[in-house]
Amino acid sequence: MNRTMELYCLEPNKVVRAQIDHTILFDERVLQSLLNIEDRFLPQCSYFKCVQKDIQPYMRRMVAEWMHEVCEVEKCEEDVFPLAINYLDRFLAIQHTKKSVLQLLGAVCMFLASKLKGSFPLTVEKLCMYTDNTFTPRELLEWELVVLGKLKWNMAAVIPNDFVDHILRRLALPKEKLSVVRKHTQTFIALCATDFSLAMNPPSMIATGSVGAAVCGLQLDQSDPALSRDHLTDLLAKITSTEVDCLKECQEQIERVLISSLRQGQHQQEAGGRAGSKATEQQDQSSTPTDVSSTPTDVREVNL
């Protein structure tokens, strides 16, 4: 008993991830199986047109950005956020939802996704704190059962992250560039999850488009002509059995979303700078210092 307690206490705090299983990664049947079942986990319809009357697309973007910020602050594994968004979209596609509970729904989806993909799942109390205690732990747990019921407990969804290593293995990328390409790809995938215009695309297309955007953004074609944009797109399309034109459009859309996000972040930084200058002037005029609150929703940085 004492030896067990000693071992438990000496466990490191950082998350220890399992190494990639090359047996799975090199088996073509695994990728084919993912491609065969991915459509089962897509939203059944573009729900803003036929299901949701109270929720607008900009509300979905706001709650998605909030969910992403919470996952970043809590240092969740990279699979948690895309999986939570998958739950959110699938639920909204089948259940009319009031805008007053949209943030609660987002919190529940993160709670469920972190249980499935996280080494240290998010707690009910912490998620309620991130909603400024707008909802109680009991309400969140009650909604957990609602979401599980509506999704028929089918929670092991296929997400874009599941395809990334399969795609990267089949590309002739320099080994020293693999980690940075993977990091940029994960960033693009998270960015896609916040934009509803990409929500109806299959996960494999989001993954291939994100890999293409990452490789092109890093300008790896300068050292290897085989990674030129057109050649790369053809290769990626073959890997995931995707139409070349559809993949090109998806990648271009991802790049447009990135540009829009960067512009939005720049505007917010400029607005924050102006507000900060004004607050400093007001503070200089008054001898009483002002308290500035800081919450996770202040974060708007795209990590590239």
N, C-alpha and C positions, 0 to 999 in steps of 0.2 A: 504493500500500500504506500509506504513512504517513498519507495523508488519510483512508483507511478506518479506520485505528486511532484517529485523532483523533476521528472521528465516533462510533465505538463507545464510546470512553471518556467522551464528553460526553453520552451518553444518560442521561436522568433515571432515578432509582431507583424512583420511584412508577409504579404501573401506569397506562398510558394506554389508556382504553377507547374503542372505536369509537362514534361517534354512532349514534343509533337510525336505522335505514333506514326512512324514511317510506313508501317504495314498498312495502315488505313489510308495514308496520304498517297501511296503509290498504287493503290487498288482502284482501277477505273470504275469498278462497280459502285464504289462509295459516291463518287461524283455523280454518276448516272442516277443513283437512287435519290440524291438530293434534288436533281433536276426533275425527276419524275413526280416528286411529292410537294414541291415548293408552292404550286398553285393552290393547294389545299389551305394554306395559311394566309392567303391574300384576303383583304376586305371584299365582301360579296358585291359591293357596289360603291359608286362614288356618292357617299352618303349625304353630302350636303344638298344633293338634288332630289333625293327621294326619301330620306329618313329624318334627318335633322332639320327642325324648323326654328329652334331657339339658338342653336350654336352656329356661328359663322366661321369661315376659314381662318380669319385673323385670330379668333379665340383659340383655335386648335394650335396655331403657331405659337401663341403666347404660352400656353400650357406646356407645349413640347420644349420650348426654350427653357422654361422653368424646370422641367424634369431633367433636362440635360445639365443645367447648372447644379442641381442637387446631386446628380450622379458624379459630377466632377468634384464638387466639394467633398463628398463622401468617399472619393477615390474608388468608386465601383469598378469592377471589371468592365472591359469595353463592350462585352456582349449584353450587359444589363439594360442600357438605354435603348438600343434598337429593338430588343425583345419587348420592353415595356411599351414602346410605341406601336409595335405589332398588336399587342393586347388592346391598346387604346383604339386603334383604327378598326379592328375586328369587332369590338364591342359597339362602337358608334355606328357601324354599318348595319347592325341588327336591332339596336335598342334606342328608341327616342330618349334623349337625355336633356335635362334642363341645364342651362349654363351655370346655374348656381352650384352645381355639384361636379362641374368639369374638373376642377382642381382636385377634388376628392378622388375622382376616377383616376386621374393621373398618378396620384399618390398610391392608390391601390395597385395600379399596374406596375409601378416601380417596386412595390413591396413583393408582389408575386414574382417578378423577373429576378429580383435579387435573391429570392429563395432558391430559384432554379439555377442561376448562373453565378451567384456571388459566393465567395468563400466566407464572408461575414455579412449576412443579410441585413438589410436596413430594418430598424426597429419601428414599431408602431408609434412610440412616443416621439422619436426623432422626426418621423414624417409629419406628424401633427405639428411639431414645432416649426417645420419649414412652411406650413400653411398659416403661420401666426396663430395656431390653435383655433382656427376657424371651425375645425371639426374635432370630434372627440375620438379617442382610441376605439371606443365601442362602435362608433359609426363606421370607422375605417374597416374594422373586422367584419361588420355586417355587410359592407359593400364588397369585401373580399369574396364572400360566399355568393353574392349576386353575380360578380364578374365570372367566377369559376363556373357557375351554373349556365350563364349565357354562352360561354365559350365551350361548354360541355366538357370541362376539365381537360381540354386538348391544349396543353400549355407548352409542349416541346416543339415550338414552331421553328421552321427553317427561316433563318435571317441571313442578310448579306454576309455577315462575318463568317458564316459556315463555309463560304466558297473561297475566301481570300487565300488561304494557304494552298488550296488545290490549284488556284489560278497561278499564283506566284511560282509554284514548283514547275509549272509548264512553260514559264518564260525564261529566256536566257539572260537573267539579270546577274550583275556582279554580286558576289556574296557580301561584299562590304556595303552594298546599297540596299540589301533586302530589308533591314530593320527600318531604315528611313522611309522606304516605299510602303512598307506595312503601316507605319505610323501615319503617313499622309493618307493612305487608303482608309484607315479607320476614321480619320477626321472627316473625310468626304462622306463616308457612310453615315456618320452622326449628323452631318449637315443635311444630308438627304432626308433623314428621318424627321427633321423639323419642318420640311416643306411638303405640303399636301399634294402638290402637283406631281410628285414622284412616288406617292404612296401606293399607286395602283400598279407600279412596275414590279415584275418578279424580282425576288432577292438576287438571283444570279445576274440579272441585268444591272442592278444597282452596284453589285460587287465588281463586275467587269468594267462598267463605266467609271467607277471610282479608281480602280487600278490604272486604267488608261489615263485618267485625269492626273493621277499622282505621278506616273512615269513621264508624261508630257510636261507637267509642271516642274519637274526636277531636271528636265532637258537631258535625259539620259541618252537621247538619240545622237547627241553630239559625239559621244564616245563609241556608239554602236549604231550604225545605219539601220540595222535590223529592227531597232526600236522606234523607227520613224512613225509618225502618227498613222498614216494609212496602213502600213505593214502591221503595226501593232494592233490596230482595230480589227484587221482581218484575222489575225492570230487569236485575239480574245474571242471573237465571234465563233471561231471553230471550237475553242475550248469548251464553251458553254452552249454550243448549238443555237446561237442567237443570230438573227438577221443583222447583216452588217449595217444597213440603213437605220434600223431601230437602235442599234448600239451607238452609232454616231450621234443620233439625235439625243439619246440619253446622256452621253458624255458631254455634249454641248450644253444640255440643260443643267447638268451638274455644275459646269463651269460658270454658267450664268447665275445660278444660285449662290455660288461662292463669291462672285463679284458683287452681287447684291448684298450679301451678308457683310462683306468687308466694307462696303460703302456705308451700310447702316451702322456698323461699329465705329467707323470714322466720324460720322455725324454725331453719334452719341458721345464719343470722346470729346469732340469739339464743344458740344452743348454742355458736357460736364465740366470742361475747362472754363467756359464762360460763367457757368453757375458757381464754380469754385472761386473764380476771381471776384465775382460779386459778393460771395459770402465772406471772402477775406477782407474786402473793403468795408463791409458792414461790421465785421468783427473788430477791425481797426478803429472804427468810429465808436464802438461800444467797449467798455472795459470788461463786460461780462462775456466770458467765452461761450461759444455755442457748441452743443453736442451734435455730432454728425453720426447718424445711424448707418450701419453697413449691413446689408443682407446678401445672401447668395444671389439674389436676382439682380444685383448690380453688375454681375459678370457678363460680358458680351464679347469675349475674345475668341476668335477662331484660331485654334492652335495649329500652326503650320511650321 
